[in-house]
Amino acid sequence: MIPVLSAEQVRLADAYTIAHEPIASIDLMERAAAACTRRMAEMLAANRPVVVLAGMGNNGGDGLAIARMLHGNGHRVQVWVLRTRPQGSPDFEENLHRARAIDLPVFFVEEGGTLPTAEPEALLVDALFGTGLQRPLAGWVKQVVLAVNALPNEVVAIDLPSGLFADGNDGNDAKAIVQADRTFTLELPKMALLMADNAQYAGAWEVVPIGLDRAFVAGVKPLAAMLEQADAAALMPERTRVSHKGDHGHAWLLAGGPGKMGAAIMAARACLRAGCGLLTVHVPVGQAGTMHGAVPEAIVSEDAQAVLSALPKLGRVDAIGVGPGMGTSAEAARLLKVLVQNAPAPLVLDADALNILAENKTWMAFLPAGTVLTPHPGELDRLTEKAGSSADRLANAMELARRFQVVVVLKGAYTVICTPDGRTFFNSTGNPGMAKGGSGDALTGIITSLRAQGLDALSAVLLGVFAHGSAGDIAARDLGMDGMLPGDLIERLPQAWRQLRAQ
């Protein structure tokens, strides 16, 4: 897991590394700048000019060091320093001295002044303000940010786009934040980078390791964690040489309805591709042939009505997925109420099952502990309350998980998993090509399958979400994000599992 720390925790990690490596703070800054410079050099043509915008704190010191290193690599570099105070931080002042010693062009911008002119092709490096910022930028500094955002140049932010708060941006001024195309965040991801609202500021972001003390970081209770491949690989269910279909669980899906059988089919295909031994799909009357033709490996049970209305005779059942395409009819609502109150196996609820719950919120008190809910943002807003920001929505998901002792999978660019005991996990796989109807149905099938195979709720969700995104990444690589379909993702699940087995 990659921990997501608060700004204060990162500051303490810096201080601990300086004291116990030991390393001077200026040398740690040098190490961070060198790591960013190496990454930047990979994207810079030899003749492309660079302009570094530096504040007078340590983020500005990083910028000055990067400018000096790029200058040493032969790039045409100049630095624009915002003079916001008479004296900068000690490490800023030292790097300013080093820049001047090699005749690096440094221009100071003061209140009432204007920015120097940048060539349109120049790369702008934003090193104005880092993770220590705790209040919105205002006055002439805000005007500088507005001027930067009006420029046509590509912008790379160091650690965070200037003006963005690391932990939470309630009360921030959205106009007073640099809109970067890329962000090189130092050592660890920051919570702000994982919020969908902030994508307009951070652009494509990546972690640049700078060598903070690993033992200290591991000993801190993080705000959240990001899943890595090794974490998912460790959760893969065992398959022995002598195992048979009965050893890998019997999953049930209650899904499908008029005009929405595709959702049930995709959930069923994904369920089987996720490894369960048996799958039975309960569909409305008249739809058995559709399901048999599309998913011949599945057993099919037919309801007596044209919409799902009653629980089938389940027999052996190890997990039940409910919702894709089932509709929100009164009959489907009655079915869900009975199932919630008398669940014979672990439940995975998605789509219309969540919409029914949203209309009958008192039923959530009857959800069995360990039930998995997989809402997209709109569904979560209906289950809780309409959120004003991604951070508010995350807080709502965390409270929903805690209050009802369920696992909440809030789907999105960084799908987030909230547990009953207050832990939060962000997924690191997936891509925009998955933002198409049907991707969520596939996830429901995958998680239901893993639950049927005996994984506990959290393990099934962590592994299922990671594999779902990984299969989507394989599909994007093979086909491109524009034309890939959820069905392409499902067909590539075997490759995703193979990658995890290899790990």
C-alpha positions in Angstrom: 0.0 0.0 0.0 1.1 3.5 -0.7 0.2 5.7 2.3 -1.6 9.0 1.7 -0.3 11.4 4.4 -1.5 14.8 5.6 0.7 17.9 4.9 1.7 17.9 8.6 2.7 14.2 8.4 4.8 14.8 5.3 6.5 17.7 7.1 7.3 15.4 10.1 8.6 12.8 7.7 10.9 15.4 6.1 12.2 16.4 9.6 12.7 12.8 10.7 14.6 12.0 7.6 16.9 15.0 8.0 17.5 14.1 11.7 18.0 10.3 11.3 19.5 9.6 7.9 21.1 12.0 8.7 21.0 14.5 5.9 21.1 18.3 5.8 17.8 19.9 4.7 19.5 21.6 1.8 20.8 18.3 0.6 17.4 16.7 0.9 16.1 19.5 -1.2 18.9 18.9 -3.7 17.9 15.2 -3.9 14.2 16.1 -4.5 15.2 18.6 -7.2 17.5 16.1 -8.9 14.6 13.5 -9.0 12.2 16.1 -10.5 14.9 17.3 -13.0 15.5 13.7 -14.2 11.8 13.2 -14.8 11.5 16.6 -16.5 14.5 16.0 -18.7 12.5 13.0 -20.2 9.8 15.4 -21.5 12.0 18.3 -22.6 13.4 18.8 -26.0 17.0 20.0 -25.8 16.2 23.5 -27.2 13.0 24.1 -25.3 13.2 27.1 -22.9 12.1 26.8 -19.3 10.7 29.4 -16.9 10.6 28.5 -13.2 8.1 30.4 -11.1 9.4 30.4 -7.5 8.0 31.4 -4.2 10.3 32.3 -1.3 9.6 29.2 0.8 11.0 25.7 0.4 8.9 25.0 -2.7 10.6 28.0 -4.3 13.9 26.5 -3.1 13.0 23.3 -5.0 12.3 25.4 -8.1 15.6 27.3 -7.9 17.5 24.0 -7.6 15.6 22.5 -10.5 16.4 25.6 -12.6 20.1 25.3 -11.8 20.2 21.6 -12.7 18.3 22.2 -16.0 20.7 25.0 -16.8 23.6 22.7 -16.1 22.0 20.2 -18.6 22.1 22.9 -21.3 18.6 24.2 -21.2 17.8 27.9 -21.5 16.3 28.7 -18.1 15.1 31.7 -16.2 13.5 32.1 -12.8 10.7 34.5 -11.8 10.6 34.9 -8.0 7.5 36.4 -6.3 8.9 38.7 -3.6 6.3 38.2 -1.0 8.6 38.9 2.0 12.0 40.5 2.6 13.7 37.2 3.3 13.1 33.7 2.0 13.5 30.4 3.9 17.1 29.4 4.6 17.1 26.8 1.9 15.6 29.2 -0.6 18.3 31.8 0.1 21.0 29.2 -0.3 19.6 28.1 -3.6 19.3 31.7 -4.7 22.9 32.2 -3.9 23.8 29.1 -5.9 21.8 30.2 -8.9 23.4 33.6 -8.9 26.8 32.0 -8.7 26.3 30.4 -12.1 24.7 33.6 -13.6 21.3 32.0 -13.9 18.8 34.7 -14.9 16.6 35.5 -11.8 13.9 38.1 -12.0 12.0 39.4 -8.9 8.3 40.2 -9.4 6.9 42.5 -6.7 3.5 43.8 -5.9 2.3 46.2 -8.6 4.8 44.7 -11.1 4.0 42.5 -14.1 5.3 39.1 -15.1 8.2 39.0 -17.6 7.4 37.7 -21.0 7.6 34.0 -21.6 8.1 32.4 -25.0 4.9 30.5 -26.0 6.8 27.2 -26.3 8.5 27.6 -22.9 7.7 25.1 -20.1 6.6 26.8 -17.0 7.6 25.1 -13.7 5.2 26.1 -10.8 7.2 26.2 -7.6 5.4 29.1 -5.9 3.7 27.4 -3.0 3.8 23.9 -1.7 2.0 21.7 0.8 2.4 24.1 3.6 -0.2 26.5 2.2 -3.3 26.8 4.5 -5.1 29.9 3.3 -6.4 31.0 -0.1 -4.1 33.1 -2.3 -5.3 36.7 -2.5 -4.3 40.2 -3.6 -1.5 40.6 -6.1 -0.4 37.0 -5.7 -3.8 35.8 -6.8 -3.4 38.2 -9.8 -0.1 36.5 -10.7 -1.8 33.1 -10.6 -4.6 34.4 -12.9 -2.0 35.7 -15.3 -0.1 32.4 -15.3 -3.4 30.5 -16.0 -4.0 32.9 -18.9 -0.8 31.9 -20.6 -0.8 29.3 -23.3 2.3 27.5 -21.9 2.5 24.0 -20.6 2.8 24.0 -16.8 4.4 21.4 -14.5 3.7 21.9 -10.8 6.2 20.7 -8.2 4.5 18.8 -5.3 1.2 20.5 -5.7 -0.3 23.2 -8.0 0.2 26.5 -6.1 -2.9 27.5 -4.2 -4.2 24.0 -3.8 -4.4 22.8 -0.2 -2.9 19.3 0.4 -5.6 17.9 2.7 -8.9 19.6 2.0 -10.0 22.6 0.0 -13.2 23.7 1.7 -13.2 27.5 1.8 -10.4 27.7 -0.9 -10.7 30.2 -3.8 -11.0 28.0 -6.9 -9.8 30.9 -9.1 -6.6 31.3 -7.1 -5.1 28.0 -8.0 -2.5 27.3 -10.7 -3.9 25.0 -13.5 -1.1 22.7 -14.2 -0.9 20.2 -17.0 1.3 17.9 -14.9 2.2 17.6 -11.2 5.3 15.9 -9.8 4.3 15.2 -6.2 7.1 14.4 -3.9 7.5 11.0 -2.3 3.8 10.3 -1.6 0.4 11.1 -3.2 -1.5 13.9 -1.5 -5.3 13.7 -0.7 -6.1 16.7 -2.9 -4.7 14.9 -6.0 -7.2 12.0 -5.4 -10.3 14.3 -5.5 -12.0 14.5 -8.9 -12.7 18.3 -8.4 -9.0 19.0 -8.4 -8.1 17.3 -11.7 -8.5 20.7 -13.4 -5.6 21.9 -11.3 -3.2 18.9 -11.1 -3.5 17.5 -14.6 -1.7 14.2 -15.0 0.1 13.7 -11.7 2.8 11.2 -10.6 4.8 10.5 -7.5 8.5 11.3 -7.7 10.4 9.5 -4.9 12.9 11.6 -2.9 14.0 9.1 -0.3 12.0 10.0 2.9 12.6 7.6 5.8 10.5 4.5 5.0 10.3 3.3 8.6 8.9 6.6 9.8 6.3 6.7 6.9 5.3 3.1 7.7 4.7 4.0 11.3 2.3 6.8 10.7 -1.4 6.3 10.6 -2.3 7.6 7.1 -5.3 9.5 5.9 -5.8 6.7 3.3 -3.8 4.3 1.3 -3.4 3.5 -2.5 -3.6 -0.1 -3.7 -0.6 -1.5 -5.5 -0.3 -4.7 -7.5 1.4 -6.6 -4.7 -1.5 -5.9 -2.4 -4.0 -7.3 -4.8 -1.8 -10.3 -5.7 -1.7 -11.3 -2.1 -5.5 -11.7 -2.0 -5.8 -14.0 -5.0 -7.9 -17.1 -4.0 -6.1 -20.4 -4.0 -6.7 -22.9 -6.8 -5.3 -26.4 -6.0 -4.5 -29.1 -8.4 -7.4 -31.2 -7.2 -10.1 -28.5 -6.8 -13.4 -28.8 -8.6 -16.2 -26.3 -9.3 -17.8 -26.9 -6.0 -14.7 -25.6 -4.3 -14.9 -22.2 -5.9 -18.3 -21.1 -4.8 -21.8 -20.7 -6.3 -22.6 -17.1 -7.1 -26.1 -15.8 -7.8 -27.0 -12.6 -9.7 -30.5 -11.1 -9.5 -30.4 -8.9 -12.5 -32.0 -7.8 -15.8 -35.3 -6.3 -16.9 -37.1 -5.0 -19.9 -34.6 -3.1 -22.1 -31.7 -3.8 -19.6 -30.7 -7.4 -20.1 -27.3 -6.2 -21.3 -26.5 -5.1 -17.7 -27.3 -8.6 -16.5 -25.3 -10.2 -19.2 -22.2 -8.1 -18.5 -22.4 -8.8 -14.8 -22.7 -12.5 -15.5 -19.8 -12.7 -17.9 -17.6 -10.7 -15.5 -18.7 -13.0 -12.6 -17.6 -16.1 -14.5 -14.4 -14.5 -15.7 -13.6 -13.7 -12.0 -13.4 -17.4 -11.2 -16.4 -18.7 -9.4 -17.2 -22.3 -9.8 -20.9 -21.9 -10.6 -23.2 -19.0 -11.5 -26.9 -18.8 -11.5 -28.6 -15.7 -12.9 -32.2 -15.0 -11.9 -34.0 -13.0 -14.7 -37.5 -11.9 -15.5 -39.8 -14.3 -17.3 -39.1 -14.7 -21.0 -35.4 -13.7 -20.7 -33.9 -17.1 -20.0 -33.2 -17.6 -23.7 -31.4 -14.3 -23.9 -29.2 -15.2 -21.0 -28.5 -18.7 -22.2 -27.5 -17.5 -25.6 -25.2 -14.8 -24.3 -23.7 -16.6 -21.3 -24.0 -20.4 -22.0 -21.8 -21.2 -18.9 -24.4 -19.7 -16.5 -27.4 -21.5 -15.0 -30.6 -19.5 -15.5 -33.6 -19.1 -13.2 -36.7 -17.4 -14.4 -39.0 -15.2 -12.4 -42.7 -15.5 -12.7 -43.2 -11.9 -13.9 -41.8 -9.6 -16.5 -39.8 -7.8 -13.8 -37.9 -9.4 -10.9 -40.5 -9.9 -8.2 -39.6 -12.8 -5.9 -36.6 -14.7 -4.6 -35.9 -17.9 -6.4 -35.3 -21.2 -4.7 -31.6 -20.6 -4.1 -30.3 -23.9 -2.9 -26.5 -23.6 -2.4 -25.6 -19.9 -2.5 -22.3 -18.4 -1.5 -22.8 -14.7 -2.6 -25.6 -12.7 -4.2 -25.2 -9.8 -6.5 -28.3 -7.6 -7.0 -29.2 -4.7 -9.1 -27.8 -4.4 -12.6 -30.7 -3.7 -14.9 -33.4 -4.9 -12.5 -35.4 -1.7 -12.5 -37.1 0.0 -9.5 -40.6 -1.4 -9.8 -42.7 -2.1 -6.7 -42.1 -5.8 -7.3 -38.3 -5.4 -7.4 -38.5 -3.3 -4.2 -40.4 -6.0 -2.4 -37.8 -8.6 -3.5 -35.0 -6.4 -2.2 -36.6 -5.8 1.1 -37.1 -9.6 1.7 -33.5 -10.2 0.6 -32.1 -7.6 2.9 -34.0 -8.8 5.9 -33.3 -12.5 5.3 -30.1 -12.7 3.3 -28.9 -16.3 3.0 -25.5 -15.2 1.8 -23.2 -12.1 1.5 -24.7 -9.4 -0.6 -23.3 -7.1 -3.3 -25.7 -4.3 -4.1 -25.4 -2.0 -7.2 -27.4 0.1 -9.6 -31.1 -0.3 -9.2 -30.8 -2.1 -5.8 -29.1 1.1 -4.6 -31.8 3.3 -6.1 -34.4 1.3 -4.3 -32.5 1.7 -1.0 -32.3 5.4 -1.6 -36.1 5.5 -1.8 -36.4 3.4 1.4 -33.5 4.5 3.6 -34.8 2.8 6.7 -34.1 -0.6 5.1 -30.4 0.1 5.3 -30.5 -0.6 9.0 -31.3 -4.2 8.1 -28.3 -4.7 5.8 -26.2 -7.6 7.0 -22.7 -6.6 8.2 -20.2 -6.9 5.4 -22.7 -6.1 2.7 -20.9 -4.4 -0.3 -22.5 -1.3 -1.8 -21.0 -0.1 -5.1 -22.5 3.4 -5.9 -21.3 5.9 -8.5 -21.3 9.5 -7.2 -25.0 10.1 -8.2 -26.1 6.9 -6.4 -24.2 7.8 -3.3 -25.7 11.3 -3.3 -29.1 9.7 -3.3 -28.2 7.2 -0.5 -26.8 10.0 1.7 -27.2 13.6 0.6 -26.1 15.7 -2.3 -22.4 16.5 -1.8 -21.0 19.9 -2.7 -17.5 18.5 -3.4 -15.6 15.3 -3.9 -14.3 15.6 -0.3 -17.8 15.9 1.0 -18.9 12.9 -1.0 -16.0 10.9 0.4 -17.0 11.9 3.9 -20.5 10.8 3.2 -19.2 7.4 1.9 -17.1 6.9 5.0 -20.0 7.7 7.3 -22.3 5.3 5.4 -19.8 2.5 5.8 -19.3 3.2 9.5 -23.0 3.7 10.3 -24.3 0.6 8.6 -21.2 -1.6 8.9 -20.9 -2.1 5.2 -18.1 -1.8 2.7 -18.7 1.1 0.3 -17.1 1.2 -3.2 -17.4 4.7 -4.5 -16.7 4.4 -8.2 -14.7 7.1 -10.0 -11.3 8.0 -11.5 -9.7 6.8 -8.3 -12.3 4.3 -7.0 -12.4 4.6 -3.2 -13.2 1.9 -0.8 -14.5 2.8 2.7 -14.6 0.2 5.5 -16.8 0.0 8.6 -13.8 0.6 10.8 -12.9 3.9 9.1 -10.2 2.9 6.7 -10.0 4.3 3.2 -8.3 2.8 0.2 -7.9 4.4 -3.3 -7.4 2.3 -6.4 -4.5 2.9 -8.6 -5.7 1.1 -11.8 -8.2 2.2 -14.5 -8.5 4.8 -17.1 -11.1 7.2 -18.7 -11.9 4.6 -21.4 -13.9 2.8 -18.6 -16.2 5.7 -18.2 -19.0 4.0 -20.2 -22.3 2.3 -19.2 -21.7 -1.3 -18.2 -18.3 -1.0 -16.5 -20.1 -0.9 -13.1 -22.1 -4.0 -14.0 -18.8 -5.8 -14.7 -17.5 -4.7 -11.3 -20.6 -6.1 -9.5 -20.1 -9.4 -11.2 -16.4 -9.5 -10.2 -16.9 -8.7 -6.6 -19.9 -11.2 -6.3 -17.7 -13.9 -7.8 -14.8 -13.2 -5.3 -17.2 -13.2 -2.4 -18.6 -16.6 -3.6 -15.1 -17.9 -3.6 -14.8 -17.3 0.1 -13.0 -13.9 0.3 -14.2 -11.6 3.0 -15.9 -8.4 2.0 -12.9 -6.1 2.1 -10.5 -8.6 0.4 -13.0 -9.2 -2.4 -13.5 -5.5 -2.9 -9.8 -4.6 -2.9 -8.9 -7.4 -5.3 -12.0 -6.9 -7.5 -11.6 -3.2 -7.9 -7.9 -3.5 -8.7 -8.4 -6.3 -11.2 -11.3 -4.5 -12.8 -9.1 -1.4 -13.4 -6.2 -3.5 -14.5 -8.3 -5.3 -17.2 -9.5 -1.8 -18.3 -5.9 -0.7 -18.6 -5.1 -3.8 -20.7 -8.1 -3.0 -23.0 -7.0 0.6 -23.3 -3.5 -0.5 -24.3 -4.9 -2.9 -26.9 -7.7 -0.9 -28.3 -7.4 2.7 -27.2 -9.6 4.4 -24.6 -12.1 5.9 -27.1 -13.3 2.7 -28.7 -12.9 0.2 -25.9 -16.1 -1.2 -24.4 -16.9 -2.8 -21.0 -17.1 -6.1 -22.8 -13.5 -5.7 -23.9 -12.6 -5.2 -20.2 -14.4 -8.4 -19.3 -12.6 -10.4 -22.0 -9.3 -9.2 -20.6 -9.9 -10.2 -17.0 -8.0 -13.5 -17.6 -4.9 -11.4 -18.5 -5.4 -9.3 -15.4 -5.6 -12.4 -13.2 -2.5 -13.8 -14.9 -0.5 -10.7 -14.1 -1.5 -10.9 -10.5 -0.6 -14.6 -10.3 2.8 -13.8 -11.8 3.3 -11.2 -9.0 
